[in-house]
Each structure stands twice: as C-alpha cells, then as structure tokens.
C-alpha cells in the first residue's frame, strides 16, 4: 500500500474536485487487500473522496453514500485496475449492538482478500480488519474548505 499523497501533512481541498483528485491519487497506490479508513464529521467530504478512489480504480457504478445499505460493491470496468471496491458506511452500525460485531457480520475481512475496502466512519473500529491500513482524516473548516490528513498505519490485526 503506497500512496502518492504525503502522509501526515494536511492537504487543503477547496473544492469537491480537489477532494476527488486526492481520492484518485490515493487509488494509484491501492490494490486488493488494502483497507482505507475514513474519519471526519458530516459534510467533510468522505463520500466525495470515495468517488475519486472509485474513478482512480476504474470501477463501475455511481458512488453514493451507503448509509442505508451499509455496503456497496463496485466491480472493475473493462480497462480498469481490475480490483473491486467495497464502500462501507459504519455510521449506522452499533445502535442496537456492538459496532465491531456488526462489521464482523459483513464479512469484510473476506472482501479484503480480493478488493479495496473503504470504510466511512470507521476510525476506532475498522482497523481491526487488517494489519495495516490507510487512515484519512477529513475536516471541514468554517470557510467551507476541506482538509485531509493521510496516514499509513501499521499494527497488529
């Protein structure tokens, strides 16, 4: 898992196009088995970033927030990177039970064998799916400019 974005350095994202472009750059270093965990408040640009990752991977289907369906799988387009994208939104998980248990029920660790898995609202929970992951923290400033910080995280599963 490599990335062309500089890790640990905040990046200003004045427009949605800038956020998507960051996602495309991140996709360039992603492949099957990679986990990306997205963190940030509502409106910070998590789904917009996933749109860029999807475009960079060359997958099919419109990328919209999977808040109500929890997870969507996007298959590779002909000529794409050849790896599916599984887009998960953990926002609604954990209301009735344990978030970690609900993530386990989705069998995302199985998807990690053959796909890039991106989990919105996953910080503090999704990291346990893989020994290493890319953590992207997004924030929305008062002037409506987004900021992203990308970190490679290594650790025990």
mmCIF file of the C-alpha atoms, coordinates in Angstrom:
data_MODEL
# 
_entry.id   MODEL 
# 
loop_
_atom_site.group_PDB 
_atom_site.id 
_atom_site.type_symbol 
_atom_site.label_atom_id 
_atom_site.label_alt_id 
_atom_site.label_comp_id 
_atom_site.label_asym_id 
_atom_site.label_entity_id 
_atom_site.label_seq_id 
_atom_site.pdbx_PDB_ins_code 
_atom_site.Cartn_x 
_atom_site.Cartn_y 
_atom_site.Cartn_z 
_atom_site.occupancy 
_atom_site.B_iso_or_equiv 
_atom_site.pdbx_formal_charge 
_atom_site.auth_seq_id 
_atom_site.auth_comp_id 
_atom_site.auth_asym_id 
_atom_site.auth_atom_id 
_atom_site.pdbx_PDB_model_num 
ATOM 1   C CA . UNK A 1 1   ? 0.000   0.000   0.000   1.00 0.00 ? 1   UNK A CA 1 
ATOM 2   C CA . UNK A 1 2   ? 1.730   3.093   -1.190  1.00 0.00 ? 2   UNK A CA 1 
ATOM 3   C CA . UNK A 1 3   ? 0.287   6.487   -1.818  1.00 0.00 ? 3   UNK A CA 1 
ATOM 4   C CA . UNK A 1 4   ? 1.358   9.496   -3.790  1.00 0.00 ? 4   UNK A CA 1 
ATOM 5   C CA . UNK A 1 5   ? -0.141  11.771  -1.121  1.00 0.00 ? 5   UNK A CA 1 
ATOM 6   C CA . UNK A 1 6   ? 2.316   12.887  1.537   1.00 0.00 ? 6   UNK A CA 1 
ATOM 7   C CA . UNK A 1 7   ? 1.435   11.179  4.774   1.00 0.00 ? 7   UNK A CA 1 
ATOM 8   C CA . UNK A 1 8   ? 0.836   13.203  7.911   1.00 0.00 ? 8   UNK A CA 1 
ATOM 9   C CA . UNK A 1 9   ? 0.773   16.541  6.053   1.00 0.00 ? 9   UNK A CA 1 
ATOM 10  C CA . UNK A 1 10  ? -2.631  18.289  5.937   1.00 0.00 ? 10  UNK A CA 1 
ATOM 11  C CA . UNK A 1 11  ? -3.825  18.962  2.399   1.00 0.00 ? 11  UNK A CA 1 
ATOM 12  C CA . UNK A 1 12  ? -6.256  21.789  1.657   1.00 0.00 ? 12  UNK A CA 1 
ATOM 13  C CA . UNK A 1 13  ? -9.174  20.773  -0.560  1.00 0.00 ? 13  UNK A CA 1 
ATOM 14  C CA . UNK A 1 14  ? -11.012 23.968  -1.587  1.00 0.00 ? 14  UNK A CA 1 
ATOM 15  C CA . UNK A 1 15  ? -13.436 22.206  -3.970  1.00 0.00 ? 15  UNK A CA 1 
ATOM 16  C CA . UNK A 1 16  ? -15.135 18.841  -4.371  1.00 0.00 ? 16  UNK A CA 1 
ATOM 17  C CA . UNK A 1 17  ? -12.976 18.350  -7.490  1.00 0.00 ? 17  UNK A CA 1 
ATOM 18  C CA . UNK A 1 18  ? -9.863  18.712  -5.308  1.00 0.00 ? 18  UNK A CA 1 
ATOM 19  C CA . UNK A 1 19  ? -11.223 16.087  -2.911  1.00 0.00 ? 19  UNK A CA 1 
ATOM 20  C CA . UNK A 1 20  ? -11.945 13.696  -5.793  1.00 0.00 ? 20  UNK A CA 1 
ATOM 21  C CA . UNK A 1 21  ? -8.463  14.312  -7.209  1.00 0.00 ? 21  UNK A CA 1 
ATOM 22  C CA . UNK A 1 22  ? -6.942  13.329  -3.859  1.00 0.00 ? 22  UNK A CA 1 
ATOM 23  C CA . UNK A 1 23  ? -9.002  10.125  -3.979  1.00 0.00 ? 23  UNK A CA 1 
ATOM 24  C CA . UNK A 1 24  ? -7.650  9.374   -7.463  1.00 0.00 ? 24  UNK A CA 1 
ATOM 25  C CA . UNK A 1 25  ? -4.078  9.874   -6.260  1.00 0.00 ? 25  UNK A CA 1 
ATOM 26  C CA . UNK A 1 26  ? -4.716  7.549   -3.310  1.00 0.00 ? 26  UNK A CA 1 
ATOM 27  C CA . UNK A 1 27  ? -6.200  4.901   -5.635  1.00 0.00 ? 27  UNK A CA 1 
ATOM 28  C CA . UNK A 1 28  ? -2.969  4.830   -7.598  1.00 0.00 ? 28  UNK A CA 1 
ATOM 29  C CA . UNK A 1 29  ? -1.290  3.035   -4.681  1.00 0.00 ? 29  UNK A CA 1 
ATOM 30  C CA . UNK A 1 30  ? -4.160  0.720   -3.725  1.00 0.00 ? 30  UNK A CA 1 
ATOM 31  C CA . UNK A 1 31  ? -4.783  -2.905  -4.609  1.00 0.00 ? 31  UNK A CA 1 
ATOM 32  C CA . UNK A 1 32  ? -6.611  -5.997  -3.445  1.00 0.00 ? 32  UNK A CA 1 
ATOM 33  C CA . UNK A 1 33  ? -6.188  -6.446  0.289   1.00 0.00 ? 33  UNK A CA 1 
ATOM 34  C CA . UNK A 1 34  ? -5.956  -2.744  1.109   1.00 0.00 ? 34  UNK A CA 1 
ATOM 35  C CA . UNK A 1 35  ? -8.118  -1.099  3.734   1.00 0.00 ? 35  UNK A CA 1 
ATOM 36  C CA . UNK A 1 36  ? -8.839  2.634   3.786   1.00 0.00 ? 36  UNK A CA 1 
ATOM 37  C CA . UNK A 1 37  ? -10.478 4.074   6.907   1.00 0.00 ? 37  UNK A CA 1 
ATOM 38  C CA . UNK A 1 38  ? -12.146 7.481   6.573   1.00 0.00 ? 38  UNK A CA 1 
ATOM 39  C CA . UNK A 1 39  ? -12.793 9.725   9.530   1.00 0.00 ? 39  UNK A CA 1 
ATOM 40  C CA . UNK A 1 40  ? -14.495 13.109  9.754   1.00 0.00 ? 40  UNK A CA 1 
ATOM 41  C CA . UNK A 1 41  ? -17.740 14.871  10.585  1.00 0.00 ? 41  UNK A CA 1 
ATOM 42  C CA . UNK A 1 42  ? -20.831 15.046  8.394   1.00 0.00 ? 42  UNK A CA 1 
ATOM 43  C CA . UNK A 1 43  ? -20.120 17.075  5.293   1.00 0.00 ? 43  UNK A CA 1 
ATOM 44  C CA . UNK A 1 44  ? -16.347 16.667  5.474   1.00 0.00 ? 44  UNK A CA 1 
ATOM 45  C CA . UNK A 1 45  ? -16.163 15.013  2.041   1.00 0.00 ? 45  UNK A CA 1 
ATOM 46  C CA . UNK A 1 46  ? -15.808 11.296  2.810   1.00 0.00 ? 46  UNK A CA 1 
ATOM 47  C CA . UNK A 1 47  ? -18.108 10.103  0.031   1.00 0.00 ? 47  UNK A CA 1 
ATOM 48  C CA . UNK A 1 48  ? -16.627 12.623  -2.410  1.00 0.00 ? 48  UNK A CA 1 
ATOM 49  C CA . UNK A 1 49  ? -13.181 11.191  -1.644  1.00 0.00 ? 49  UNK A CA 1 
ATOM 50  C CA . UNK A 1 50  ? -14.507 7.673   -2.316  1.00 0.00 ? 50  UNK A CA 1 
ATOM 51  C CA . UNK A 1 51  ? -15.793 8.891   -5.706  1.00 0.00 ? 51  UNK A CA 1 
ATOM 52  C CA . UNK A 1 52  ? -12.223 9.828   -6.560  1.00 0.00 ? 52  UNK A CA 1 
ATOM 53  C CA . UNK A 1 53  ? -10.890 6.484   -5.318  1.00 0.00 ? 53  UNK A CA 1 
ATOM 54  C CA . UNK A 1 54  ? -13.504 4.710   -7.449  1.00 0.00 ? 54  UNK A CA 1 
ATOM 55  C CA . UNK A 1 55  ? -12.563 6.715   -10.526 1.00 0.00 ? 55  UNK A CA 1 
ATOM 56  C CA . UNK A 1 56  ? -8.882  6.003   -9.887  1.00 0.00 ? 56  UNK A CA 1 
ATOM 57  C CA . UNK A 1 57  ? -9.559  2.277   -9.579  1.00 0.00 ? 57  UNK A CA 1 
ATOM 58  C CA . UNK A 1 58  ? -11.764 2.282   -12.670 1.00 0.00 ? 58  UNK A CA 1 
ATOM 59  C CA . UNK A 1 59  ? -14.841 0.670   -11.144 1.00 0.00 ? 59  UNK A CA 1 
ATOM 60  C CA . UNK A 1 60  ? -18.464 0.647   -12.281 1.00 0.00 ? 60  UNK A CA 1 
ATOM 61  C CA . UNK A 1 61  ? -21.443 2.312   -10.674 1.00 0.00 ? 61  UNK A CA 1 
ATOM 62  C CA . UNK A 1 62  ? -22.248 5.688   -9.214  1.00 0.00 ? 62  UNK A CA 1 
ATOM 63  C CA . UNK A 1 63  ? -20.641 6.226   -5.824  1.00 0.00 ? 63  UNK A CA 1 
ATOM 64  C CA . UNK A 1 64  ? -23.181 7.453   -3.316  1.00 0.00 ? 64  UNK A CA 1 
ATOM 65  C CA . UNK A 1 65  ? -23.222 7.236   0.442   1.00 0.00 ? 65  UNK A CA 1 
ATOM 66  C CA . UNK A 1 66  ? -24.052 3.677   1.512   1.00 0.00 ? 66  UNK A CA 1 
ATOM 67  C CA . UNK A 1 67  ? -25.500 4.913   4.825   1.00 0.00 ? 67  UNK A CA 1 
ATOM 68  C CA . UNK A 1 68  ? -28.768 2.995   4.470   1.00 0.00 ? 68  UNK A CA 1 
ATOM 69  C CA . UNK A 1 69  ? -27.471 -0.108  2.682   1.00 0.00 ? 69  UNK A CA 1 
ATOM 70  C CA . UNK A 1 70  ? -24.280 -0.208  4.814   1.00 0.00 ? 70  UNK A CA 1 
ATOM 71  C CA . UNK A 1 71  ? -22.055 -1.525  1.982   1.00 0.00 ? 71  UNK A CA 1 
ATOM 72  C CA . UNK A 1 72  ? -21.843 -1.391  -1.808  1.00 0.00 ? 72  UNK A CA 1 
ATOM 73  C CA . UNK A 1 73  ? -19.548 -3.319  -4.092  1.00 0.00 ? 73  UNK A CA 1 
ATOM 74  C CA . UNK A 1 74  ? -18.306 -1.702  -7.297  1.00 0.00 ? 74  UNK A CA 1 
ATOM 75  C CA . UNK A 1 75  ? -16.907 -4.123  -9.902  1.00 0.00 ? 75  UNK A CA 1 
ATOM 76  C CA . UNK A 1 76  ? -13.996 -3.187  -12.167 1.00 0.00 ? 76  UNK A CA 1 
ATOM 77  C CA . UNK A 1 77  ? -14.774 -1.695  -15.560 1.00 0.00 ? 77  UNK A CA 1 
ATOM 78  C CA . UNK A 1 78  ? -13.094 -3.194  -18.610 1.00 0.00 ? 78  UNK A CA 1 
ATOM 79  C CA . UNK A 1 79  ? -9.723  -1.492  -18.703 1.00 0.00 ? 79  UNK A CA 1 
ATOM 80  C CA . UNK A 1 80  ? -9.882  -0.538  -15.013 1.00 0.00 ? 80  UNK A CA 1 
ATOM 81  C CA . UNK A 1 81  ? -7.369  -1.535  -12.343 1.00 0.00 ? 81  UNK A CA 1 
ATOM 82  C CA . UNK A 1 82  ? -9.010  -4.961  -12.123 1.00 0.00 ? 82  UNK A CA 1 
ATOM 83  C CA . UNK A 1 83  ? -9.828  -4.731  -8.432  1.00 0.00 ? 83  UNK A CA 1 
ATOM 84  C CA . UNK A 1 84  ? -13.315 -4.279  -6.955  1.00 0.00 ? 84  UNK A CA 1 
ATOM 85  C CA . UNK A 1 85  ? -14.108 -1.512  -4.472  1.00 0.00 ? 85  UNK A CA 1 
ATOM 86  C CA . UNK A 1 86  ? -16.209 -2.270  -1.389  1.00 0.00 ? 86  UNK A CA 1 
ATOM 87  C CA . UNK A 1 87  ? -17.567 1.003   0.030   1.00 0.00 ? 87  UNK A CA 1 
ATOM 88  C CA . UNK A 1 88  ? -18.862 0.725   3.602   1.00 0.00 ? 88  UNK A CA 1 
ATOM 89  C CA . UNK A 1 89  ? -20.534 3.300   5.824   1.00 0.00 ? 89  UNK A CA 1 
ATOM 90  C CA . UNK A 1 90  ? -20.283 2.390   9.513   1.00 0.00 ? 90  UNK A CA 1 
ATOM 91  C CA . UNK A 1 91  ? -22.307 5.440   10.634  1.00 0.00 ? 91  UNK A CA 1 
ATOM 92  C CA . UNK A 1 92  ? -25.494 3.487   11.382  1.00 0.00 ? 92  UNK A CA 1 
ATOM 93  C CA . UNK A 1 93  ? -23.764 0.484   12.888  1.00 0.00 ? 93  UNK A CA 1 
ATOM 94  C CA . UNK A 1 94  ? -23.793 -0.068  16.619  1.00 0.00 ? 94  UNK A CA 1 
ATOM 95  C CA . UNK A 1 95  ? -27.155 1.402   17.564  1.00 0.00 ? 95  UNK A CA 1 
ATOM 96  C CA . UNK A 1 96  ? -28.549 -1.924  18.756  1.00 0.00 ? 96  UNK A CA 1 
ATOM 97  C CA . UNK A 1 97  ? -25.341 -3.851  19.342  1.00 0.00 ? 97  UNK A CA 1 
ATOM 98  C CA . UNK A 1 98  ? -21.571 -3.635  19.141  1.00 0.00 ? 98  UNK A CA 1 
ATOM 99  C CA . UNK A 1 99  ? -20.150 -1.914  16.025  1.00 0.00 ? 99  UNK A CA 1 
ATOM 100 C CA . UNK A 1 100 ? -17.238 -4.356  15.833  1.00 0.00 ? 100 UNK A CA 1 
ATOM 101 C CA . UNK A 1 101 ? -19.627 -7.313  15.863  1.00 0.00 ? 101 UNK A CA 1 
ATOM 102 C CA . UNK A 1 102 ? -21.747 -5.748  13.120  1.00 0.00 ? 102 UNK A CA 1 
ATOM 103 C CA . UNK A 1 103 ? -18.650 -5.175  10.981  1.00 0.00 ? 103 UNK A CA 1 
ATOM 104 C CA . UNK A 1 104 ? -17.730 -8.827  11.532  1.00 0.00 ? 104 UNK A CA 1 
ATOM 105 C CA . UNK A 1 105 ? -21.208 -9.806  10.297  1.00 0.00 ? 105 UNK A CA 1 
ATOM 106 C CA . UNK A 1 106 ? -20.488 -8.029  6.992   1.00 0.00 ? 106 UNK A CA 1 
ATOM 107 C CA . UNK A 1 107 ? -17.534 -10.408 6.364   1.00 0.00 ? 107 UNK A CA 1 
ATOM 108 C CA . UNK A 1 108 ? -15.381 -7.526  5.207   1.00 0.00 ? 108 UNK A CA 1 
ATOM 109 C CA . UNK A 1 109 ? -12.231 -9.462  6.027   1.00 0.00 ? 109 UNK A CA 1 
ATOM 110 C CA . UNK A 1 110 ? -13.245 -11.854 3.246   1.00 0.00 ? 110 UNK A CA 1 
ATOM 111 C CA . UNK A 1 111 ? -13.646 -8.897  0.846   1.00 0.00 ? 111 UNK A CA 1 
ATOM 112 C CA . UNK A 1 112 ? -10.175 -7.714  1.784   1.00 0.00 ? 112 UNK A CA 1 
ATOM 113 C CA . UNK A 1 113 ? -8.690  -10.725 0.027   1.00 0.00 ? 113 UNK A CA 1 
ATOM 114 C CA . UNK A 1 114 ? -9.878  -9.547  -3.373  1.00 0.00 ? 114 UNK A CA 1 
ATOM 115 C CA . UNK A 1 115 ? -10.928 -5.893  -3.091  1.00 0.00 ? 115 UNK A CA 1 
ATOM 116 C CA . UNK A 1 116 ? -10.043 -2.453  -1.834  1.00 0.00 ? 116 UNK A CA 1 
ATOM 117 C CA . UNK A 1 117 ? -12.290 -1.820  1.179   1.00 0.00 ? 117 UNK A CA 1 
ATOM 118 C CA . UNK A 1 118 ? -13.070 1.784   2.144   1.00 0.00 ? 118 UNK A CA 1 
ATOM 119 C CA . UNK A 1 119 ? -14.939 2.348   5.423   1.00 0.00 ? 119 UNK A CA 1 
ATOM 120 C CA . UNK A 1 120 ? -16.506 5.717   6.189   1.00 0.00 ? 120 UNK A CA 1 
ATOM 121 C CA . UNK A 1 121 ? -16.921 6.456   9.908   1.00 0.00 ? 121 UNK A CA 1 
ATOM 122 C CA . UNK A 1 122 ? -14.586 3.528   10.548  1.00 0.00 ? 122 UNK A CA 1 
ATOM 123 C CA . UNK A 1 123 ? -11.925 5.011   12.821  1.00 0.00 ? 123 UNK A CA 1 
ATOM 124 C CA . UNK A 1 124 ? -11.711 3.103   16.076  1.00 0.00 ? 124 UNK A CA 1 
ATOM 125 C CA . UNK A 1 125 ? -13.483 0.045   14.673  1.00 0.00 ? 125 UNK A CA 1 
ATOM 126 C CA . UNK A 1 126 ? -12.481 -0.955  11.136  1.00 0.00 ? 126 UNK A CA 1 
ATOM 127 C CA . UNK A 1 127 ? -8.743  -1.007  11.835  1.00 0.00 ? 127 UNK A CA 1 
ATOM 128 C CA . UNK A 1 128 ? -9.082  -4.495  13.252  1.00 0.00 ? 128 UNK A CA 1 
ATOM 129 C CA . UNK A 1 129 ? -9.962  -5.821  9.789   1.00 0.00 ? 129 UNK A CA 1 
ATOM 130 C CA . UNK A 1 130 ? -6.349  -5.645  8.598   1.00 0.00 ? 130 UNK A CA 1 
ATOM 131 C CA . UNK A 1 131 ? -2.823  -5.478  9.977   1.00 0.00 ? 131 UNK A CA 1 
ATOM 132 C CA . UNK A 1 132 ? -2.250  -2.214  8.112   1.00 0.00 ? 132 UNK A CA 1 
ATOM 133 C CA . UNK A 1 133 ? -4.473  0.458   6.668   1.00 0.00 ? 133 UNK A CA 1 
ATOM 134 C CA . UNK A 1 134 ? -4.590  3.948   5.282   1.00 0.00 ? 134 UNK A CA 1 
ATOM 135 C CA . UNK A 1 135 ? -6.310  6.422   7.616   1.00 0.00 ? 135 UNK A CA 1 
ATOM 136 C CA . UNK A 1 136 ? -7.695  9.565   6.009   1.00 0.00 ? 136 UNK A CA 1 
ATOM 137 C CA . UNK A 1 137 ? -8.968  12.222  8.401   1.00 0.00 ? 137 UNK A CA 1 
ATOM 138 C CA . UNK A 1 138 ? -11.150 14.836  6.731   1.00 0.00 ? 138 UNK A CA 1 
ATOM 139 C CA . UNK A 1 139 ? -12.363 18.048  8.259   1.00 0.00 ? 139 UNK A CA 1 
ATOM 140 C CA . UNK A 1 140 ? -14.480 20.964  7.091   1.00 0.00 ? 140 UNK A CA 1 
ATOM 141 C CA . UNK A 1 141 ? -13.263 24.380  8.170   1.00 0.00 ? 141 UNK A CA 1 
ATOM 142 C CA . UNK A 1 142 ? -15.521 27.372  8.899   1.00 0.00 ? 142 UNK A CA 1 
ATOM 143 C CA . UNK A 1 143 ? -14.612 28.824  5.476   1.00 0.00 ? 143 UNK A CA 1 
ATOM 144 C CA . UNK A 1 144 ? -16.015 25.605  3.878   1.00 0.00 ? 144 UNK A CA 1 
ATOM 145 C CA . UNK A 1 145 ? -12.564 24.414  2.752   1.00 0.00 ? 145 UNK A CA 1 
ATOM 146 C CA . UNK A 1 146 ? -11.907 20.754  3.487   1.00 0.00 ? 146 UNK A CA 1 
ATOM 147 C CA . UNK A 1 147 ? -8.618  19.477  4.866   1.00 0.00 ? 147 UNK A CA 1 
ATOM 148 C CA . UNK A 1 148 ? -7.337  15.928  4.664   1.00 0.00 ? 148 UNK A CA 1 
ATOM 149 C CA . UNK A 1 149 ? -4.554  14.205  6.548   1.00 0.00 ? 149 UNK A CA 1 
ATOM 150 C CA . UNK A 1 150 ? -3.423  10.810  5.270   1.00 0.00 ? 150 UNK A CA 1 
ATOM 151 C CA . UNK A 1 151 ? -1.549  8.353   7.485   1.00 0.00 ? 151 UNK A CA 1 
ATOM 152 C CA . UNK A 1 152 ? -0.267  4.854   6.867   1.00 0.00 ? 152 UNK A CA 1 
ATOM 153 C CA . UNK A 1 153 ? -0.964  2.816   9.976   1.00 0.00 ? 153 UNK A CA 1 
ATOM 154 C CA . UNK A 1 154 ? 0.838   -0.452  10.718  1.00 0.00 ? 154 UNK A CA 1 
ATOM 155 C CA . UNK A 1 155 ? -0.163  -2.598  13.628  1.00 0.00 ? 155 UNK A CA 1 
ATOM 156 C CA . UNK A 1 156 ? -1.398  -5.932  14.884  1.00 0.00 ? 156 UNK A CA 1 
ATOM 157 C CA . UNK A 1 157 ? -4.656  -7.208  13.500  1.00 0.00 ? 157 UNK A CA 1 
# 
